[in-house]
């Protein structure tokens, strides 16, 4: 199997494993359930990604860069299915300075769909996030607000 194909097909598994094992430095993955849909989200330092995965998705690894990960599952059928969505992010620190987060959509061969966005951060910075998401072909609308404190030193 070509290494880049392996990286792409394995990134979701790698990210999930990473998110489940890094509770010391970031909070566990969060899930919001609304109707037949689940929105999964998490934040973590970009240094948690391997160099190979970061390069595959052109993500800068730095202690001063964070990553926001979002995925939405439709559980209305026999098997849960990842779905695409219209997602917007508003992120500000405690001084109301906006964090620019541009999401990239990643669709894997096994039909996994998730969104990653990077943002600048400082040591001991609290960031207030608001996620607005509407899964495609659904009336479900999510608005999720949460705060994370990041440590870079």
Protein Blocks (a to p, Z undefined) as FASTA:
>chain_A
ZZklmmmmmmmmmmmmmmmmmmmmpccdddddehjbccddddddfklpcfklmmmnopac
dfkbccdddddddfkbmbdcddddddddddddfkopacdddddddddfkopacddddddd
dehiacddddddddehiabdcdddddddddfZZ
